[in-house]
């Protein structure tokens, strides 16, 4: 059982402050596109359901639990015919000559491999069991549901129009912040478009009321949360396994990014379940302040806006300092992407990116994150 994760004092301060101020007249545009460079819309409206109008900043944080119990184990699954066992501690049953070790991918099955007729296109044997199955494409702005321990949980799913369940694709989890819904980020966090239709994007909804079709940001109505508890970890675990069972996913290229409180949850995930994702990308978040797992050395890219008065530079720098120390980096840096520094000698890559943006997901952050995820092998 994982130890509890302690959050920065920032979280409590944000909750006390009402988690952000709404812009005057700040109604949300559902599913709108981002303003160039993340600038505010005329008259203080919210661009893309994202950034708040003039005179108002966006909320973040909220009270987070001090850890909570983590879900036991990884998602386990039985591999059939040389498929990959999904993240777990148990061994999968392979193909005729396939072998699996500790729940990792099965290699070298002599027959009955994944993909069915026509096979699947990916190297390294990291195919999910959905390869070869009939493909479905839900509307990317229609809430999908699943039952988690008797509670209905929601998510949005964006499957590329050219996906065929024969070519394995990356999967990107994108998490919204406090007092928001996934609708608010459906365009800002669209890694399907950012990748040129080469990735699947899933936007889970945090705990709280069922999300509507309107982006909530700053009205203190929705109050959806991401806390490092068993319920949220189980949701992520179950959703990952479900998508891998239905779509052709490269299971070695599953990533997670989170904005604001979603960024805090992303940092917690990197401590508590570092083996679930191949790369982590907190945006305008904070934490962790400690990590019980000394072996948690994630590949991580951190984004911090210099104009953010909600999750301030102190929060971003704290996240940077924590992960550079955890990964054994030195102080040597190299400039990469847009506004990013890559630290030297890290066990896994650690990048810290800054720019002149407020508390929202900038176009720069989205582009940098996809470039980073694409670089991880």
N, C-alpha and C positions, 0 to 999 in steps of 0.2 A: 504494500500500500504506500503510495507516494506521500511525502510529507506535505503539509500545507504551504501555500505560497503567500508570502507577505508582500503587500503592495506598498507603493510609495505614499507618503503623506498626501500627495497630490490628489489621490482618489477621494479621501475624506473631505479635503477642502473643496473639491469640485461639487460633491454632493451637497455640502453645506451651502454652497453658493447657488444652489438651484440648477447646477449643471449647465450653465451657459445662459446667455441672454438672447431672446429672439429679436430679430430685426423688426422695425415697425412696418406693418403691412406685409410681413414676411410670409405670405402664402407660398406653398411649394408648387413647383411645376413637376408633375408626375412624369417620370421617364424622359425629361428634357435632356438636351445635350449640354455638355459643359461649355462655359464661356472660355474663350481663348485665354490660356494662362490662368484660368480660374478667377477672372475678374467678376465684380458684382454686376448684376443685371440692372437696367435702368429703373430708377424709382425704388430700389431696395428690395426687389423680388429675389427669389432664390434661384440661382442658375442650377439647372439639372437637379432640382430638389436637394441641392447640396449646400453651397455656401449661402449664408444668410445675407439679407439685404443690408444696405448702408445703415450704419448705426447699430447693428446687432451682430453679435458673434454667435458661433454655434456651440452647443453644449457638448460636454464630454463626461466621461467618468461615471459618476454616480457611485453609490456605495457598493463596493465589491466585498464579497465575503473573503475572509482571510484564509483563502485556500479551499477548504472543503476537501472531502475525501475524493481521491481520484478513482476512476473506474478501474477495476482489477484487470490487468492484462491488456494486451492489444486486441484488435479485432481478429478473431481466429477464423479460419475457414479451411475447408478440405479441398485441396487441389485435385483435379481429375484429369488424367491423361497428360501429365506434364505441365500443368498450369502452376501459377504462383500461389502459394498460401498467403492469405492476406494478413499482414502484420499481427503476429501473435507469438505466444511462447510455445505453442504446440507444433508438432510436425505435420505437414500435409502429406497426403498419399499421392504419389506421383504416377507417371505413366509406366509403361512396361519396364523401362530402364531409368526412369526419372528418379531423382532423389531430392529430398528437401531436408533442410537442416534448420531447426529452431524457428520454423514458420517463415523462412525466407523462400525466395523463388525456387521452383523446381527446375533443374537443368537437364537437358539432354534426353527427354523422353523419346523413345524410339518410334512410337506410334500413338495415335489418339491425341495428338497435340491440340492446343486451343485454336479456335478459329473456325472449326468445321470446314465446310466446303469452301475452297479458295484460300484458306488459311488467313493469317493476319500478318501485317507488315510492321515489325519492330525487331530491333536487335536486343540480344542479351537475355531473352527469356522472361521479360517482365510483363507479360500479357495478363490482363484481367480476364475473369471468366465470362465477361460479357462479349468478348470478341467472337464474332460469327453469329451472334443472335440478331433477330429482327430489331431494327432501330426505331425508336420513337423520338419525336421532337416536340415537347410541350411548348406552348407560347412562353416566351422568356419573361413576360410580365404577369403570368398567372401563377398564383401561389400553389405549390405542391405540398402535400402533407404526409406525415408518417407518425405513427404512435410510438412514443417513448415512455415506457413505464406508466402507461395509462394517461399520458398527457399528449395532446396533439401538438406537434411541432411543424413549422412551416419553412419552406425554402423556395427560391427562384432558381431556375435552371436554364442555361443558355448552351444549347448544343449546336455546333457549327452546321450550316446548311449542307456542307459537302461531306459530313461524317458518314461513314458507311459501316462502322463496326467491324472493319477488317484492318484498318490502319489505326494503331494504338495512338491515342492523343494524351497530352498532359491534362491534368485536372487541377483547377485553381479554386480554393475556398476563399471567399471574400466576405469579411464580417463588418457589419455596420457598427455605429457607436451607440451610446446611451441616448434615450429619448428619440430614437430614430426607428425606421423600419428598413427592410432590405430594398424597398422601392426607391428610397432616397439615393441608393448607390448603384442602381441597375445599369445606368449608363456610365457613371464615373468609374466604376469598378468592372467594366466590361472587358475582360481579358480575352474573350472570344474574338471581338473586333480587333483588339490590340495585337493579337497574335496572327492576324490575317486568316481567321477561321481554322487555326491549328490547335486550339485548346478549348476545353469545356470549362465553363464558369458556373460555380454554384454559390448562391448567396443565402446562407442560412439566416433564419430569424432568431434573435435571442429570446430569453424567457420574458413572458409578458402577454398582453392581449394579442389576439389575432391581428396581423397587419392588414390594413385596408389598401385602397388604391392611391391614397394620398401620402406624400412624403411628410413625415413628422420631423421637425428639427427646430427645437427651441421653444415649443409650446407646452412642454412638460405634461403632455397628455399620454403619450404611448408608454414612456418609461420602460422600454425594453432593456434588459441587462445581459451582460456576459460575465458570469462569475466562475471561478475555477472550482466547480463542484462536479459531483458525480453525474447529475442530470445533464449538464452541458457537455461534459466529456463523452457520455454515453450517446448523446445525440450526434456529435461529430463522428464518433466511431461507427455508429450504425448507418449514418448517412453515407459515409465513405464506402462501407462494405456494400450497401445497396447499389450505389452508382457503379461500383466496379463489377457488380454482378449483372448489370444491364447494358453497360457501354464498354466499348473497347478502349481501355485506359492503360497507358504505360504506368504501371504501379511504382516505378522508380522515379516518376516525375509528377508527384502529387504535392502541391504547394499550398501555403496559407498566408493570407495577408489580412490585416484588420485595421480599421480606422478608429482612433480615439479609444473608447472602452474596448472595442474590438481589437485594438492594438495591444492593450493591456492583457487581454485574454490570449492573444497570439504569443506574447512573451511568456505567459504562464504555461501554455501548451509546449513551448520550446523547452521548458524545464521538466515538466511532468511527463510528457510523451514525445520526446525528441525524435523517436524512431517512426512516428506516424507520418511525418512530412519531410520532404527533401529540402525545403527551403522555407524561411520565415521572413515576413516583411511587415513589421509594425509601422503604422503611420500616425503621427501626432498622438502617440499614446504615452505610456510610462511603464516603469518596472522592468524586470523584477528586481526586488531588493535582495533576494537570496534565492538559492537553488539547492535543494537537498541532494540532487543528483549531480555528483561531481563529474560524471561522465557525459553530462548534457552539453554538447558542443555543437550547436546548430549553425548552419550556414544562414546568415541573417543580414538583411539590408534595412536600415533604419532611416525614416524620413522625418525631418523636423523643420517646420516653418519658422522663420525668424520673426514673423509678425503675429504668431500665435500667442494670444493672451490667455487661452484656456489651458492647453498643455504647453507650457512654456519651454524655453530652451533648456532650462534646468532639468526638466523631465527627459527630454531627448538625450541630453548629455549623460544623464544617469544611466539610461539604457545602453548607450554606447560604451560607457566605462565598464558597465557590468559585463557585457558580452565580450569585449576585448580582453578583459581579465580572465573570464571563464574559458575563452578559447586560446589563452596563452599568447596573445599577439604582442608585438613590440610597437614602438611608437613611430616606426617608419610608415609613411603613407604614400599612396600613389593616386593621382586624380583619375577617376573613371566616370563614364556616363555623364550626366548633367548635374554638377554640384555635389559630386560624391567623392569621398576619400576611402580608399581600400587600405586596411591595415596589414602590416607585414607579419610573416611568421605565424599566422593563425592556424590552429588545428583545422578549422573550417572558415571560409571567408566571412569577414565582418566588414560591412560598408556603412558609412555614416554620410547622409545626404542632407543638405540644407538649401533653402531658397527663400525668396521674399514672398511667401504666401501665408495666409491666415489658417484658421482651424478648419481645413477641409482637405479632400483628396485632390491634389493638383494634377493636371495633365502630365507634368514633369514626373511626378511620383509614379503614376501609372506606367509611363514609358520606361522609367528606370527599373521598376519592379519586374516587368516582363523581360527586359534585357538580362537582369540578374538571374531570374528563374531559368531562362534559356541557356545561360552559361554553365549551369550546374549539371554535372555528368554523374 
